[in-house]
């Protein structure tokens, strides 16, 4: 693969609304480490990553810095204040770096593997956008606003998107600026698609879940135990 400068972006600025408990799920301690620290460690140790950014809330920055300092940082790490939405948080991060490639990770997706990072970055020789994903286990129906089925997807061609996701930073920045505030945009892959560039999906694993509800903590604990 050709060597380009790669910045890892870890998002921990969400509101954790569905998690409940009145706290940021990224700060939950799982097997002695906070949730987002699992992702930070992987990027910190990966030879293809040049520097890292953590996007966090202003009122949580001190705590995020304290947790990040628990590991021996081998790469430059910057802290960027997030926005009111995920799109704004990503935008704040990609405008703070001049790297050629950004690889974006949900801090709450703690089962990240080194292979996901390497495979995604290597595919950037051929594509402007790459994402880890898994094939849907279920049949997916597309409906109208009244819940009436309009289309059934082919299961073999239906994927559930995960992170990490890799992008050409310049193109992604242009698309963020073009569609800022558009609430039909649900992820960065969609922005890359709208630019006319195909997004390559790399098959990951079902264990690579995002901690969304409190019950998910039991699932990730089980996955971690199985890996030992």
C-alpha positions in Angstrom: 0.0 0.0 0.0 1.1 3.6 -0.6 1.9 5.5 2.6 -0.3 8.4 3.4 -0.7 10.3 6.6 -3.6 8.8 8.6 -5.4 10.4 11.6 -7.5 8.3 13.9 -10.6 10.0 15.2 -12.4 8.6 18.3 -15.9 9.9 19.0 -16.8 10.1 22.7 -19.0 13.2 22.7 -22.4 11.6 22.4 -25.3 12.0 24.8 -25.7 8.3 25.7 -29.5 8.9 25.8 -30.4 5.2 25.3 -27.8 4.1 27.7 -29.5 5.8 30.6 -27.9 5.9 34.1 -27.2 9.7 33.5 -23.6 9.1 32.5 -21.5 8.8 29.4 -21.2 5.1 28.4 -17.6 5.7 27.3 -16.6 6.0 30.9 -18.0 2.6 32.0 -15.2 0.4 33.4 -15.1 -3.0 31.7 -12.4 -5.4 32.9 -10.4 -2.6 34.4 -10.5 -0.2 31.4 -12.9 2.5 30.4 -14.9 1.7 27.2 -13.2 4.2 24.9 -9.8 3.3 26.1 -10.0 0.0 24.2 -10.1 1.9 20.9 -7.5 4.4 21.9 -5.1 1.5 22.7 -5.6 -0.1 19.4 -4.9 3.0 17.4 -2.0 3.9 19.6 -0.3 0.6 18.9 -1.1 0.4 15.2 1.9 1.2 12.9 -0.3 2.7 10.1 -1.7 5.5 12.4 0.2 8.8 12.5 -1.7 10.7 15.1 -5.0 10.6 17.0 -7.9 12.8 17.9 -10.5 12.3 20.7 -13.7 14.3 20.2 -15.4 15.0 23.6 -17.7 17.4 25.3 -16.1 20.5 26.8 -17.4 19.6 30.3 -15.9 16.1 30.1 -12.5 17.0 28.6 -10.6 16.8 31.8 -11.9 13.4 32.6 -11.2 12.1 29.0 -7.7 13.4 29.3 -7.2 11.7 32.6 -8.4 8.4 31.2 -6.3 8.7 28.1 -3.2 9.3 30.1 -3.5 5.9 31.7 -1.7 4.4 28.6 1.8 5.1 27.3 1.0 7.3 24.3 3.2 6.6 21.3 1.6 9.0 18.9 0.4 12.6 19.1 -3.0 12.9 20.7 -5.3 16.0 20.4 -8.6 16.7 22.1 -11.3 18.4 20.1 -14.6 19.7 21.5 -17.6 18.0 19.8 -20.7 19.6 18.4 -24.4 19.2 19.0 -24.6 16.3 16.5 -22.4 13.5 15.4 -21.9 15.2 12.1 -20.8 18.4 13.8 -18.4 16.4 16.0 -16.8 14.7 13.0 -16.6 18.0 11.1 -14.8 19.6 14.1 -12.3 16.8 14.0 -11.6 16.7 10.3 -11.1 20.5 10.1 -8.5 20.2 12.9 -6.1 18.0 10.9 -4.4 18.1 7.5 -3.9 14.4 7.1 -4.8 12.7 3.8 -6.8 9.9 5.4 -9.1 9.9 8.5 -10.2 6.7 10.2 -13.3 7.3 12.3 -14.2 5.1 15.3 -17.2 5.1 17.7 -15.6 5.3 21.2 -18.4 3.0 22.4 -17.5 0.2 19.9 -14.8 -1.3 22.2 -14.4 -4.7 20.4 -12.3 -3.1 17.7 -9.5 -5.3 16.3 -6.2 -4.4 14.8 -7.2 -6.2 11.6 -10.1 -3.8 11.0 -7.8 -0.9 11.1 -5.2 -2.4 8.8 -7.7 -3.8 6.2 -9.6 -0.5 6.1 -6.5 1.6 5.5 -5.1 -0.8 2.9 -8.3 -0.6 0.9 -7.8 3.2 0.7 -5.4 2.5 -2.2 -8.5 1.5 -4.3 -11.4 3.5 -2.7 -12.1 6.9 -1.2 -14.3 5.4 1.5 -14.1 2.1 3.4 -16.2 0.7 6.3 -16.2 -2.4 8.4 -19.7 -4.0 8.3 -21.5 -7.3 8.8 -24.1 -8.9 6.6 -27.6 -8.7 8.0 -28.9 -11.8 9.7 -32.5 -10.8 9.1 -34.6 -9.9 6.2 -34.9 -6.1 6.0 -38.1 -4.4 4.8 -38.3 -0.8 3.5 -41.5 1.0 4.3 -43.2 4.3 3.8 -44.0 6.7 6.7 -47.2 4.8 7.4 -45.3 1.5 8.0 -46.4 0.0 4.7 -43.8 -2.3 3.1 -42.5 -0.9 -0.2 -39.5 -3.1 -0.8 -37.7 -6.1 0.6 -33.9 -6.1 0.4 -31.8 -9.1 -0.6 -30.3 -10.5 2.6 -27.0 -11.3 0.8 -26.6 -7.7 -0.2 -27.8 -6.1 3.0 -25.2 -5.0 5.5 -25.1 -3.5 9.0 -22.5 -0.7 9.1 -19.9 -0.6 11.9 -16.8 1.3 12.6 -13.9 2.0 12.0 -14.6 3.8 8.7 -11.8 5.3 6.5 -12.1 8.3 4.2 -10.2 10.6 2.0 -10.3 13.6 4.3 -10.5 16.3 1.6 -13.5 14.8 -0.1 -15.2 14.0 3.3 -14.7 17.6 4.4 -16.2 19.0 1.2 -19.3 16.8 1.6 -19.7 17.8 5.3 -19.7 21.4 4.3 -22.1 20.8 1.5 -24.6 18.8 3.7 -24.1 20.3 7.1 -27.4 20.3 9.0 -29.0 17.8 6.6 -30.8 15.4 9.0 -31.2 12.8 6.3 -27.4 12.2 6.6 -27.0 9.4 9.1 -23.3 8.6 8.7 -20.1 9.5 6.9 -20.5 6.7 4.4 -23.6 8.3 3.1 -21.7 11.6 2.5 -19.1 9.8 0.5 -21.8 8.0 -1.5 -23.3 11.4 -2.3 -20.0 12.6 -3.6 -20.2 9.9 -6.3 -17.4 7.8 -4.9 -18.2 4.1 -4.1 -17.7 2.9 -0.5 -16.1 -0.4 0.0 -17.4 -2.6 2.8 -15.1 -5.1 4.6 -16.8 -7.9 6.5 -16.1 -7.6 10.2 -17.6 -9.6 13.1 -20.9 -9.5 14.9 -19.0 -9.1 18.2 -18.0 -5.6 17.1 -21.1 -4.1 18.7 -21.6 -0.5 19.8 -22.4 -0.1 23.5 -25.8 1.6 23.2 -27.9 0.3 26.1 -26.8 -0.7 29.6 -27.6 -4.4 28.7 -24.9 -4.2 26.1 -22.2 -4.2 28.8 -23.0 -7.8 29.6 -22.6 -8.7 25.9 -19.2 -7.1 25.6 -18.0 -8.7 28.9 -19.0 -12.0 27.4 -17.1 -11.4 24.2 -14.0 -10.3 26.2 -14.1 -13.4 28.3 -14.4 -15.6 25.1 -11.3 -13.9 23.7 -9.1 -14.8 26.7 
